[in-house]
Amino acid sequence: MGGDVENSRLMFQGGKQEELFRWLIAMPGFTRRSLSARLGIPKSTFRSYCNGKHLLKNSTFEKVVSLCPEAKQFESSIVKKLPLNWGRGKAGLLHRVKSKTRLLILQK
């Protein structure tokens, strides 16, 4: 369980992940499409990273730093590293609670 540290999810300080991607897109020669292709991720995933909807993978952050070494400055904004599957685990727990609540309501 937990996921390895190499491929974990990075939780940034409030708004710093979005700031990282705005900063990258503003750099000369980088567009959303070109960054998505260079990072090897779908455009929709790239958009989710830009909007802060999904937490950035550590491996993807390393690719960003290899493309643009100045992005290393955002490393100080990382609050914690979470397991790769932390979102699915959280969703599973929420689903379990909702299911028990529905079951209790139906039993009344």
C-alpha positions in Angstrom: 0.0 0.0 0.0 1.2 3.6 -0.1 3.0 3.8 -3.4 6.7 4.4 -3.8 8.3 7.8 -3.1 9.7 8.1 -6.7 6.2 8.1 -8.2 4.1 9.9 -5.6 1.7 12.8 -5.8 3.0 16.2 -4.8 0.8 18.5 -2.7 1.9 22.1 -3.2 1.1 25.1 -1.1 -2.2 26.8 -2.0 -2.2 27.8 -5.6 1.5 27.1 -6.3 0.8 24.2 -8.7 -1.4 26.4 -10.8 1.3 29.1 -10.6 3.9 26.7 -11.8 1.9 25.9 -14.9 1.0 29.5 -15.6 4.7 30.3 -15.3 5.6 27.5 -17.7 3.1 28.4 -20.3 4.3 32.0 -20.2 7.9 30.9 -21.0 8.9 31.5 -24.6 8.6 28.4 -26.8 6.1 26.6 -24.5 2.4 26.2 -25.2 -0.2 23.9 -23.5 0.0 21.6 -26.5 3.8 21.4 -26.7 4.2 21.0 -22.9 1.6 18.2 -22.9 3.4 16.4 -25.7 6.9 16.9 -24.1 5.7 15.6 -20.8 4.0 12.7 -22.4 0.6 13.3 -20.8 -2.8 13.7 -22.4 -4.0 17.3 -22.9 -6.9 16.7 -20.5 -4.5 15.6 -17.7 -2.3 18.6 -18.4 -5.4 20.8 -18.1 -6.3 19.2 -14.8 -2.8 19.9 -13.5 -3.1 23.5 -14.6 -6.4 23.9 -12.9 -5.2 22.2 -9.7 -7.9 19.5 -10.1 -5.3 16.7 -9.9 -2.1 16.6 -7.9 1.1 16.5 -9.9 3.0 13.3 -10.1 6.6 13.4 -8.8 7.8 11.9 -12.1 6.0 14.6 -14.1 7.5 17.3 -11.9 11.0 15.9 -12.6 10.2 16.0 -16.4 9.2 19.7 -16.0 12.4 20.5 -14.2 14.4 18.7 -17.0 12.6 20.8 -19.6 13.0 24.0 -17.6 15.6 23.9 -14.8 14.3 27.2 -13.4 11.1 25.3 -12.3 13.2 23.8 -9.5 12.3 26.9 -7.5 8.8 25.5 -7.0 10.2 22.5 -5.2 10.3 24.6 -2.0 6.5 24.9 -2.3 5.9 21.2 -2.0 4.0 20.6 1.3 4.0 16.8 1.3 4.3 13.7 -0.9 1.3 11.5 -1.0 1.0 7.9 -2.3 0.3 7.6 -6.0 -3.2 6.1 -5.4 -4.2 8.4 -2.6 -7.2 9.9 -4.5 -8.7 6.5 -5.3 -8.3 5.4 -1.7 -10.0 8.5 -0.5 -12.8 8.1 -3.0 -13.3 4.5 -1.9 -13.6 5.5 1.7 -16.1 8.2 0.9 -18.1 5.7 -1.2 -18.1 3.2 1.7 -19.5 5.9 4.1 -22.2 6.9 1.6 -23.2 3.2 1.1 -23.6 2.6 4.8 -25.6 5.8 5.2 -28.0 4.7 2.4 -28.3 1.3 3.9 -29.2 2.8 7.3 -31.8 5.0 5.7 -33.4 2.1 3.8 -33.5 0.0 7.0 -35.6 2.6 8.8 
